[in-house]
Amino acid sequence: MKDLTWQRPEACGEGPSCPEVAVTSDAVYVRSSLLPDAIAQLTTDEWRDLLSAIRAGEFDA
């Protein structure tokens, strides 16, 4: 896999368990800082849908 620039939410600081995202021109990659080798690749449409669902509370318990 090509070199990716990973970003994490500022609220995580240097915490050991944070979501990390890398955005390229053709895909969005998501991983957990706990398992950095387990990377999910999303299309930009899938990423947009995921963010919309999170904002709408679809994953709230």
Contact map, one row per residue, 1 for C-alpha under 8 A:
1110000000000000000000000000000000000000000000000000000000000
1111000000000000000000000000000000000000000000000000000000000
1111100000000000000000000000000000000000000000000000000000000
0111110000000000000001100000000000000000000000000000000000000
0011111000000000000001100000000000000000000000000000000000000
0001111100000000000111000000000000000000000000000000000000000
0000111110000000000111000000000000000000000000000000000000000
0000011111010000011110000000000000000000000000000000000000000
0000001111111000011100000000000000000000000000000000000000000
0000000111111000000000000000000000000000000000000000000000000
0000000011111000000000000000000000000000000000000000000000000
0000000111111110110000000000000000000000000000000000000000000
0000000011111110000000000000000000000000000000000000000000000
0000000000011111000000000000000000000000000000000000000000000
0000000000011111110000000000000000000000000000000000000000000
0000000000000111110000000000000011000000000000000000000000000
0000000000010011111000000000000111000000000000000000000000000
0000000110010011111100000000000111000000000000000000000000000
0000000110000000111110000000011110000000000000000000000000000
0000011110000000011111000000011110000000000000000000000000000
0000011100000000001111100001111000000000000000000000000000000
0001111000000000000111110001110000000000000000000000000000000
0001100000000000000011111011100000000000000000000000000000000
0000000000000000000001111111000000000000000000000000000000000
0000000000000000000000111110000000000000000000000000000000000
0000000000000000000000011111000000000000001100000000000000000
0000000000000000000000111111100000000000111100000000000000000
0000000000000000000011110111110000000000111100100000000000000
0000000000000000000011100011111000000011110000000000000000000
0000000000000000001111000001111100000011110000000000000000000
0000000000000000001110000000111110111111000000000000000000000
0000000000000000111100000000011111110110000000000000000000000
0000000000000001111100000000001111110000000000000000000000000
0000000000000001110000000000000111110000000000000000000000000
0000000000000000000000000000001111111100000000000000000000000
0000000000000000000000000000001111111110000000000000000000000
0000000000000000000000000000001000111110000000000000000000000
0000000000000000000000000000001100111111000000000000000000000
0000000000000000000000000000111100011111100000000000000000000
0000000000000000000000000000111000000111110000000000000000000
0000000000000000000000000011110000000011111000000000000000000
0000000000000000000000000011110000000001111111100000000000000
0000000000000000000000000111000000000000111111100000000000000
0000000000000000000000000111000000000000011111110000000000000
0000000000000000000000000000000000000000011111111000000000000
0000000000000000000000000000000000000000011111111100000000000
0000000000000000000000000001000000000000011111111110000000000
0000000000000000000000000000000000000000000111111111000000000
0000000000000000000000000000000000000000000011111111100000000
0000000000000000000000000000000000000000000001111111110000000
0000000000000000000000000000000000000000000000111111111000000
0000000000000000000000000000000000000000000000011111111100000
0000000000000000000000000000000000000000000000001111111111100
0000000000000000000000000000000000000000000000000111111111100
0000000000000000000000000000000000000000000000000011111111000
0000000000000000000000000000000000000000000000000001111111000
0000000000000000000000000000000000000000000000000000111111110
0000000000000000000000000000000000000000000000000000111111110
0000000000000000000000000000000000000000000000000000110011111
0000000000000000000000000000000000000000000000000000000011111
0000000000000000000000000000000000000000000000000000000000111
